[in-house]
């Protein structure tokens, strides 16, 4: 279990903003959360767990095992034995993250100041991307991996068994996703809604969009029913695109080529903490806080508790591939 790590804001006092009205605090808090959530592409398919109040620095995620088939015929008038639920508890460390920016212009606490609104917008983006990458990196460590095969000149394929073995011909194909969906189905992974979900980088998606099997989202879904970032569908997999999808470019990769990780997910594969109720906090310090005798400095910031955990490895598959953009892409 990792040690609890609190990132304190350097040189920032811990006194709270007691003079801000409840209405203004609610406004800013809601604005931060509303603007951070669109960045949380990796969170939108998770099971959510509230951050525990006064519950220590760990959070419990629970998964329930399937019950065996009840294939024995009932005897008339006789109640059969019940079957106990088998619950597995996974504990994860909560960590605190945060960022802030100074404001030197006049901060009017009796009105919604535009500087605070703009700072909140920028910080919300930072908060969302930070929280999203934490979830993403947990998912990218999953144990079920498929590697895109090498495409030979004669049309045949050569199996790849490690990230290092990938080469520039190892791009995504529909066949890889049909295989991933078959694996999830064989493990009885429930779909999310009516389909499994793939989270894909735009550079990796480029290689799929020209396939005749790929259906663009506007051709099958109403805007109201589309997921954030949804771009299309392949078989029973709906694709969600984000620039935050995992990219590796290090010694584990083929020389000079970035490797893209595309996640294919079933329901209940992983859990995350909620943003509200302690998960994400907006902080405004008015002029004169701390060592500020001339009331020259104010600040806007955020901090939040975060944990993410893979709950059922069999309900997720990671496909690793290269892309037409691999030479120029950077790790994230």
Buried (B, 14 or more C-beta within 10 A) or exposed (E): EEEEEEEEBEEBEEEEBEEBEEEBBEBBBEBBBEBBBBBBBBBBBBBEBEBBEEEEBEBEBEBEEEEEEEEEEEEEEEEEEEEEEEEEEBEBBBBBBBBBBEBEEEBEBEEEBEBBEEBBEEBBBBBBBBBBBBBBEBBBEBEBEBBBBBBEEEEEBEEBEEBEBBBBBBBBBBEBBBBBBEBBBEBEBEBBEEBBBBBBBBBBBBBBEEBEBBBEBEEEBEEEEBBBBBBBBBBBBBBBBBEBBBBBBEEEBBEEBBBBBBBBBBBBBBBBBBBEEBBBBBBBBBBBBEEBEEEEBBBBBBBBBBBBBBBBEBBBBBBBBBBEBBEEBEEB
